[in-house]
Every structure is written in C-alpha cells, then in structure tokens.
Amino acid sequence: MGHARQRGVLGVLLVEANQAVSADRLLDRVWGTSPPSKGRDTLYSYLSRLRATLSATDDVRLTRCSEGYRLTVDEQSVDLYRFHHLLAQAHEVRAGSSALDLFDRALTLWRGEPLPELDTPWATDLRATLGERRLAAEVDRAEEALRHGRRRTVLVDLTDLARRNPLDERVGGQFMLALYRDGRQAAALAHYQHMRARLADDLGVDPGPHLQRLHQRILVADPTLAVPGETLAPVPRQLPAAPLSFTGRADELAALTRAFDTATTRGTTGISALAGSGGIGKTWLALHWAHQNLDRFPDGQMFVDMCGFGPGGRPLSSEAAVRGFLDALGVHPGRLPADPHAQASRYRDLVASRRMLIVLDNVATTDQIVPLLPGTSMCTVLVTSRRHLTGLVTRHGAHHIALDVLPGAEARTLLTTGLGAAWAEAEPEAVDELLACCGGIPLALGIVIGHARTHPGPMPAALAAELRKSGLDALGDIDPTASLPVVLSWSYQTLTPEQSNAFTLLGLSPGPDIDLHAAACLTGLAVDATRSVLRDLEQASLLTHDARGRYRMHDLIRSYAITTARQVPEQAREAALRRVVDFYLHTAHAADRVLHPSREPIRLDPPAPGVHIQPPHDEPTAMAWFDAEHACLLAAQRTNADLHRHRPAWQLAWALASFHTRRGHLSDDLDVWKNALAAAAHLPDPEPLVVAHLMLGCAHADLGGHEEAAGHLDRAVLLAEQHHNATLQGQAHNMLARCWELRGDHRQALEHAIRALDLLRTVDPVREAAGLNNLGWCHARLGEYEAARAHCRAALDLLRHRREPTVEANTLDSLGYIDHHTGRHRDAIEHYAQALALYRESGDDYHCANTLDRLGQPYAAIGEVERAHTVWLEALESYQRQDRADEAERVRQQLEDLRMARHT
C-alpha cells in the first residue's frame, strides 16, 4: 500500500467507506496545515497508485466521482465498522457468554493505534474518539462479566483498566466490586481511598454518589453484592504465631522492608531469601516481619514448611505444596486439573492479582520452589533455607539476606527478656559464660531459657557449669525441634560423603579458621576440588567464608562436627592432621627464611604425602601469611605435641621466633618456647634443648621474668659448652648480657657481651657484628660513649656489604642512643630515622616501638615538641597493641610531662 502518507490516504477513505470524499477533504485530513507544494498532484499520484494496487481484488474498488473519490468495500471487512457492529450486537444480546463473546471479538480487533501514519488534527481527534469507544466497550464487557460472576477472569483486566484510568469512577467501582468478590475487602476499600485522594488532588471533587454507596456497601459486607449462588473466595491466614521473644535483627528487618518497597516501585515480584545455619532464627525473623506488615497483604498470607531439613529426610514436593495452596484458596479438589503443571498454572492464576504474602520455609533447593513463585508483581515471597540459594538470586532476582549470630548486646537482651533481669543480675559472670557458650545462636539461647523455666531451681552458675561439662549435649532435648544437636544433624544428613568427610576434618583441624591451601592438605583433595567442597559447606551454612579468604565454623557447629568423627576412621583422621600441621610447619619455615635469610636453617623431614607448600616470595607476603595463620600455627604446635611429634613441635617454635620478635608477640613467644622445651626433652640431639633454653630465657627477659631468664640462659651456656657449640654459647652470652642489662647490672652485662663477642668472632661476620653492637650498647649504658661508638661503627663496617637489616637497624638504634647522650641530638635523630626505616621495611613492630620511644628524646631536647609528641603517641599505640603495659605507662607519662612543659 505504499509509504506512510499513501497508507494515510487509504485510511481516510476506509473511515469514510462507501462515501464520496472530496480532494480538499483528503488534503486536509492527510496533510492538515502543511500540504505539499504540489498538493493535488501529489494526492492524485497516491490515488492512482492505490487504484492500481486495489485492482488486483474484486472486493475493494477505488473510483472517481463528481463529489470526489469513493472506496467501495464490504463494511464487515473493515475493523472499524465491524467493531461497532459487534458492540451493537453485544448490547442487543446481553445474555451472558454470548454477549461476552461478542465483546471479546470486538475488542480483539484492536491490534494497535488507529491511523498511526497521520498526525493531523483530524487524525488526533479520531483516535481520541475511538479510544473513548474502546474504553466504553471494555467497561461494558467488565460489567457483563461481573454480572455473570466472572470475577476471576475480569480482575486482571480491571487491574490494568484501573491503572490506565485512575479517575474513571465506573472503572474504579467495577475494580472495587471485583476485588470484594474475590475475598479482598481490604484491597477494595484501599482502592476507594486511593481514588478519593486522586480525585481531590487532581480535580478538587469527591467521589460521586454511586461510588460512595458502593464503598459503604463493601464496608458493611452487604450480602447483595455477591452474585447469587457464588461463594466469596476465602482469604487465607496461614501464618504461624509470631515469636514472642523475638529480639534485635533491626538491619535484617529493614532490609526486608527495603526489598518489598523496591519491588513495589519497580513492579516486580518481591522475593527475599533468608539463609543461615540451623537454629540461627530464619523462621522467627520471617514471621516477625510478616506479622509486623500484615496490612501490606490484605488478600492473605500463605505459609508452608518445605521440609528441606528435618527428621524425615524427604523434602516436601512442590506439587504437594501447590495442592495445599490451592486448597487454601478455596479450589474444590474435584475441580483440580490432573497435571501438576496445570495445577501450578492454576495457582499462579489465582494469586496473580492478589496482594499476598507467601512464606516458603525450610527450603532445600531453588528448584523445589520454582513452581510456587507467582508470575506477577502483586505477591511478595519470603524464603528461608539453610542453603544460600544462589539460583534463586541469579534466575529470579531474589534479595539475599545472610543471617549471622546475634551480636552480644542482642543475645544478652534475648536471655534477660526470657528469664528476667533479676535472674541475670544475680550472677553476672555466669551469665557472661552462658552467652559465650551459646555463641549468639538464638536456638541455643532459647534452649537455655527453656531449661531455666522448666527447672526453676538452677541459677546461671549451675547452667553454665552444665554447659561447661557437657558441651553441645547440654543443648539437647527430647523435642527434636528444641535440640541443637538434632537440628544440626539435619543439615549433616544432607551432605555427600565427600562433604561430610571434609566437615568432620574441618572440625578437628587446629586453629580457629583455615585457608584454602591448608584445607586442601587437610582433606587430601586437589585445590579445585577442595574449593568446591568448601563452597558446598558454605552454601549449607555450615561454614563461613570471609573477605580475607578464610573459612570458619561457629563454635557450636564445630562441636557438632567433632561428634561426627566416628564417621572417619582414626587412621584417616590422624593422616589428615599430619598433613595440615606439616603444611603449617614447612610454610612457616619457608616464610622465616624470607624474613631472616642469614639465619642458619634447620633441617626438616619431608612433608607428608599430599602436602603442597605455598612459600611466600617476599617479606610483606611472609609477614601477611604469619599474621593470618598465627593462631593456627600456635594450635598446630599443640597438635604436634598431642600426636607425640616432638621435633615438629620444636621446629614450629623456631620458625615463629623472628615473626614473634617483629610483631612483639611476647606472651605467645613464651608459650611456644615452653612447649618447645618440653618437646626437646624427648629428642636425642642436644641442640634443640640448648636453643629452647636460650629462646625461653630471652622470652622471660622480654616479659620481666629476670630470674627465670637467667636460669634458662645459664642452662643454655652450660649445655652449649658441654657440646662445644661456640655459636650457641655466644648467643647465650649475648642474651645474658641483655638479661643483666634489663635488671640494671650493666657491668655484669658488659662481661657477658665481651665473652659473647670472643666466641662469635670465630663464627661469621654477621654474628660478630651483632656481638659488636651488643658490646657497644653495654658500654653506652655504662656511659662509656666513645668505646660504645667505636664498637657500633665497627659493626656497621662488617655489615657494609652484607644484607642484614635487623642487625644493621639495631646498630643504628644504638648509635642514636649514643649520639643523644653525647649531645649530638640531630645525629641521633638521623640514626633513629634510618633504624626506623629498616624496621618498618621488615615489619618489625617490636623494635619500631622501642626506637620511636627513644626518638622522642632528641626531638624534645632540641625543642621540637610537636615531633616528640607525634613519635611518642605512635610508640604508645604500638606498646598498647603489644600488651607492653610498663612501656606504655612510661610513654604516657612522657606525653603528660611534655603537655605540662608546653603549658608552662
């Protein structure tokens, strides 16, 4: 039919079918006020082409007559005329299905906008007129459907009509009636209030009398509103009771509300998925939010336990859940289609136009609930599961909310609310222990509350003692839903053999958490396979994975994992522990070699089969690895002792020594060397015993235990002499020099430093440099500054072509001390700054704090009090981090003296 304007000419002729239309009228209707420069010639060209095209059929003829042009056609073949003819028939019949069929046939003729090619005033007016006639037809059709009880089929159409025509009172009244007949009285009344507000705001009028009367009749549930013989659809109210002792979860409740509001704004189905371990309070949270927001769901609330985790071990099928929902929606069982897919479609059809809440509790998998998800935005869905339902998020846009344990304050509130403030205040320390044992798990707290209520005698101390003695068993109960071990067992039962094996081994592994490579050694699986298993356990809410890449179990879940150890043969358990502690030992040894390359290495036995070491490549990586694994390394040493692996237990202490010194982990260093000494006593060679006494003496000295330090160091000297080990003798005398210096006997310290240097000169230049610096420091502490400076400079000369930052930094620090005490304050500042740079480069926090402390002195001496204040403040913070209380107090006093001096 040609291009748009030519088709427009045909459209005008069709509107005036079988009537003559003048050329002027055609020009006006097709071009309006903007005719082409050769208007009539262009029009004649279009008409000629149309006549040629239409000559191919006998049904339509375009002819020229005295009045203009006429299109001769059967009016029943033109949509416009057929539309009006069908409407006239429908109004004539007014007989239920016959009339509805005629209305439907008429409205089906609308397949787009009339005359979209034309933008003239005539075309615009025609479209407006036809739009009004279409709306009238839709409203008449809805009226007929309501008259004959077709509320279900018409409700969707009326929902759209009401949205498109918010001020049309007839449409509004029909929509209200359809809602009411569908059992949604609250929604019908709410729509009236919405219309009333819009009419007032937009037109400044109230609803008309008819709409007001309808509102009143709905308000009083006028029985005459129902279609004779029709029963109003039930409004399901299936929510279980709200939890009375619900506490906290403000962020999660707000997240649920935000998800609802966002879905409402966007016009999408609001799905929120609550995930967390058994007993974490998912169902309580869902029910609490649901009861708080009942007004948002006037058309009902449906609830089903999908039995994803429970005693039966068989999740509820989606087909069974659909049938239960259909029953709640009033569908007679005899009218259900046989096919499950048809039943699910019927369910979605029934809820499509309802403002409902659907709670799907205890879900096993995403696929289990897909048939239960509504297809429209009217409904809101809350899903709870022990699994993180990734498919529900990625495929259906669910809002994921992961539940963790209750924070300390909320857990305390739950306990005290359940048992009363007086009960909790009677024995506050016992209450603290109860809270620690429960670990913020709401079910555990609820069990404690239940035990206390049903056995009024026990006070907090008695309950805490029972938990301390019996552990997880104290949180059991005959009622499986009130027994934490049973609840956790339901999650365990869903695991594959590979997953359950990893779960048990993770419970037995040393340390509070674990990284991927350590876990691979523990399980004996490849790294990729381990990652997959850990992800499965995380999805099952039996494991958490933090931003640092570490995996951790809640203490109570870990306790349950330990109870499953009988599922793994003892030999396999011991082999797994050997693999993981070998991983820690060999990686720690490699990391220590990076931190202290000049240190004489120790020889390790080959790691157990299946251990894959990930050695760090530089100092920052090595320090970061030690920081992350520190607690696991301490636990690994204890595990080695439990396995009677004495040499690895001693070797772990050795591998941790440099790290402990740099980070100032003084108490931990003392503990590991105590363990190392006990382990060394079982070893045939004497060197580990000498080193253990040596390092244990140093650790005691650092913590102020001078008597214990001297005893161990003297023992180290004696053993080293007996076995002719000059290196260890020299190191022991260096340590004794430090010990006597800390005790204030600088002359005795000097004697040991001299003996140490004599022994270390024969070993290697680096140890000789360390001995020279130590001797110089002892001279400095005696006020013999020239001798001190000479020894320290000799040490630097020995280090000139050797990379030994720790000894070099120690020597520069000594020179800073000497310079300050000889009045060369700016030289002191320079030496201290060089020492600080080396300490910081190697992550040596312990010596950084000491040097910062000393650096403040020359700054204060030359009057640069702001810089003194800055470095002392940093030193104070470092001492506090390292739990060095005496040093922190001294620096705090220095800062106070500085403040007083500034004010005076």
Number of C-alpha atoms within 10 A of each C-alpha: 14 12 9 13 16 19 19 24 23 23 20 20 20 20 16 14 19 17 15 18 20 16 16 13 13 20 19 16 21 27 20 16 11 11 15 12 8 8 15 15 11 15 20 12 12 20 19 13 13 19 16 11 14 14 12 10 8 8 11 15 18 21 14 14 11 8 11 15 19 20 22 18 16 12 14 13 11 14 17 17 15 16 22 16 15 20 23 14 14 25 17 10 14 13 13 16 14 13 21 22 15 22 24 17 16 23 18 11 13 13 8 7 10 17 19 14 17 21 15 16 15 15 21 14 12 15 16 12 11 14 14 12 15 18 15 14 21 20 18 19 23 26 17 22 21 23 14 16 18 18 22 18 15 19 25 16 16 25 18 12 20 21 12 11 14 16 17 14 19 18 25 24 23 25 28 29 24 29 25 24 26 23 21 24 22 18 21 26 20 14 20 21 14 13 22 20 16 17 18 12 11 9 10 10 12 15 20 11 9 11 20 15 13 18 21 12 15 20 14 9 13 11 10 8 14 19 16 11 7 10 12 14 16 17 19 19 15 16 17 12 10 17 14 9 12 18 19 15 17 9 9 17 18 12 16 24 15 13 19 21 13 14 19 16 10 10 12 17 22 27 27 25 26 28 27 25 28 27 23 21 22 26 23 20 23 25 21 18 18 22 15 12 13 15 12 16 20 22 26 25 23 20 21 19 16 26 19 25 25 20 14 10 13 13 17 20 13 18 18 12 21 23 18 15 22 21 16 19 19 15 18 10 10 7 7 15 13 9 10 16 13 12 18 24 17 17 22 19 17 18 23 18 23 24 18 22 27 25 25 24 22 25 25 23 19 19 13 17 20 14 20 20 20 24 16 17 19 20 27 26 22 23 26 27 29 27 27 25 23 16 13 21 16 10 10 15 15 22 21 20 18 16 18 18 19 19 13 14 11 17 22 20 17 22 23 17 15 21 16 12 12 9 16 20 13 13 13 13 14 19 22 16 18 24 21 14 19 23 19 22 23 24 20 26 23 20 19 23 18 15 16 19 13 9 10 9 9 13 16 23 18 13 19 24 15 15 19 14 11 11 17 22 15 21 23 18 15 8 8 13 15 18 22 24 24 21 20 20 19 17 21 21 14 17 15 12 11 13 20 21 19 24 27 24 25 27 24 20 24 22 19 18 22 24 16 16 20 25 27 27 27 28 28 20 17 15 17 12 14 23 17 13 22 24 17 18 22 21 20 24 25 24 23 21 17 9 6 8 10 16 20 20 21 21 16 20 23 23 18 23 24 17 15 18 18 10 12 14 9 11 8 13 20 13 16 25 23 23 24 27 30 28 27 26 26 24 21 29 22 20 28 25 21 20 24 17 13 13 14 8 14 10 8 13 10 9 17 16 12 18 23 20 18 15 18 20 11 13 18 15 15 24 22 14 16 22 13 16 21 19 16 19 24 21 18 26 27 20 20 22 19 11 13 13 16 21 19 24 29 28 22 26 28 25 22 23 18 19 26 22 17 21 20 24 19 21 15 18 26 22 15 27 28 19 21 30 24 17 24 26 16 14 14 9 10 14 17 21 24 26 24 27 28 30 29 28 29 29 27 21 25 21 14 15 16 20 13 15 26 23 15 23 29 19 18 27 23 15 20 24 13 11 14 11 15 19 17 23 27 28 26 31 26 27 26 31 29 25 28 22 19 16 16 12 16 22 16 17 28 25 17 25 30 21 18 30 24 16 21 25 18 13 14 10 15 22 24 23 27 26 29 29 31 31 27 31 33 30 23 22 21 16 15 14 21 14 15 24 23 14 23 29 18 17 26 21 12 18 19 11 8 13 12 17 18 19 22 26 24 23 29 27 30 26 30 29 28 28 23 22 17 13 13 14 22 16 17 27 23 17 24 28 19 16 28 25 14 20 23 13 12 19 20 21 24 23 23 27 26 17 27 23 24 23 28 26 23 25 21 16 14 12 11 13 20 14 14 24 19 14 21 25 20 16 27 25 16 24 24 16 16 18 15 18 13 13 18 23 14 13 22 17 12 19 20 13 12 17 13 10 10 10 7 6
